[in-house]
Amino acid sequence: MALAAASSAAQQGRIEERFSERASSSILLVYDGQRVEPGLERILLAALERAYADLVRDFGSGPVEKVVVVVYAERDFQTVTHAPSWADGLFDGKVRVPARGITGVTPELLSVLRHEMTHSFVHFRTRGRAPTWLHEGLAQLEEGKAAAPFAPALSSAYAARGTFGLSALEGGFASFSASQARGGYAISLAAAEMLRDTRGFGALAHFLDRLGEGGRVEEAMRAELRADYRRLESDLADWLSRRAR
């Protein structure tokens, strides 16, 4: 699981001062040369550019400034970000991922990078005003995940409680336990996928823009998605029930 959160600037500066950099037209790759094999940074940068192009295709535009992607030794990732143990990556204005012995651009690594880069697109589009459930839902969609495997459990939980608690997921997930995070990510993914399928990605893009203009979440939701939280959860319950059969 990946995360959007805050990091320590002082610790970041101390650790990153020995790092190397390589840039493309859209990406600035900052990496620990001791953890990334020589030549691999070019392959990694090319993969990041392809992922960036895919995101531009979906969102219609990208951030004005280069997306900064920082690759750390695992211990340095924890020191800089203070991320929970369940996090595979983090976005705090920069994409931050632990190297974990990178020897190639694996599907798993590319999935994490696409997830975190999506946060940069959502952050740019909303000027930092997107609720966490929207951030994490869209990020999971862009890495290729689908909510179908979670549909039975989510439908059962909604039937028992009468809510998904989506409004409570506007804030960050960093304080969540691993099990709480899994639930939050599953609900976020389902909500984003349902909105994409029922309203279209264009409506989601307008929702992001409305948030970027300073609209409150439910105000922007009503204007662009024809829903408030109550209607959104009702629509989500119906959508999930069809996938849980």
PyMOL commands that set and color helices and strands:
alter all, ss='L'
color gray80, all
select helices_A, chain A and resi 9-16+40-59+74-81+107-126+132-142+148-161+166-169+178-199+201-212+217-225+229-243
alter helices_A, ss='H'
color red, helices_A
select strands_A, chain A and resi 2-4+20-23+27-31+67-72+89-91+95-98
alter strands_A, ss='S'
color yellow, strands_A
deselect
rebuild
show_as cartoon
